[in-house]
Amino acid sequence: KDRERKVAQAAYAALLKQDAKPRTQAIAMLDKSEYTVRQQLLLIQLLGESRHATALPALQHYAGHEDSMLRAAAYIALAKLPGLKLADAVSKGVI
């Protein structure tokens, strides 16, 4: 419960601030395997809501994830990034 609260607080703070530091923290948190699928979904959503290019590598990674929920969340988040045409990126093998 404590870790879930920490993830939710970090996500909320990042959405409020929309600056680079919370995005970087969210990306770093995604790299840790100790987070539940639910927590990873929250972080992926946060990165999509940030609409920032720094989220692209992490979202690309999750677009190929074995878990279908994480993969779907990554595609939804990728679609929110400005300037990225998702269909073009998929057809060119970027994602």
N, C-alpha and C positions, 0 to 999 in steps of 0.2 A: 504494500500500500504506500509506503513512504517513497519508494522509487517511482511509482506511478504518479504520485503527487508532484515529485520533482520534475518529471518529464512534462506534465501538464502545465506547471508553472513556467518552465522554460519556453514552452510553445506559446503560452499566453503572452509572456513578456516579449517574445520575438515578434508576435503579431502586432503588439502595441508600438514597438520601437521601429520595426522594419529597417534595422541597420545591419551591418555586416557581422558584428560579433555574435548576435543570436543565431544567425544563419550558420556561421562557422561552428557554433556549439551544436546545433541540430545535426549538421553533417557528421561531426565527430561522434555524436551519440548514436547515429545510425550505424556507424562502423562497429559498434560493440554488440556482440552476439547475445549479451545477457538480457536485452530488452525483448518484451513479448511482442507478438505480431500486432496487437492493439497499439502498443506504444510506438512501434515502427510506423504504423499507419498514420498516427497523429503527427509524427515528425515529417513524414512524406507530404502530408497535407500542408503542414507549415511551410515546407520548402516551396510547394506550388503557390501558396498564397503570397510568398515573398516576391514572386515574379522577378527573380533576380538570376542573372547568368551564373553566379557562383554555385547555384543549386544543380546546374546541368549535369556535371559528372556523377553526382550521387543518384540523381533521378535516372540517368542512363543505366547505371548499375542495376537499380531496382526494376527497370523496365524488362530486364532479362532474368529476374529472380524466379526461383522455382515455385514460390508460393503465389498462387493466382491472385489472391487479394492484394498482396504487396505490388505485384506486377500491374494490376489494374489501377491501383492508387498512383503509381508512378506515371502511367500514361495520362491519367487525369491531371496530375500536377504538371507534367510536361506541356500539356495543351494550354496551360495558363501562362507559360513563359512567352513574353512578347518577342516577336521576330522569329519564333520557331514554328515552322509549318510542319506539324506532326506527320502528316502523310508523306511529305517530301523526305523528312528525316528517316522515316521507316523504309521508304523505297530505296534510299541511297545507302542503307545499312548503317546509318549513324546510331540508330537505336535498334 
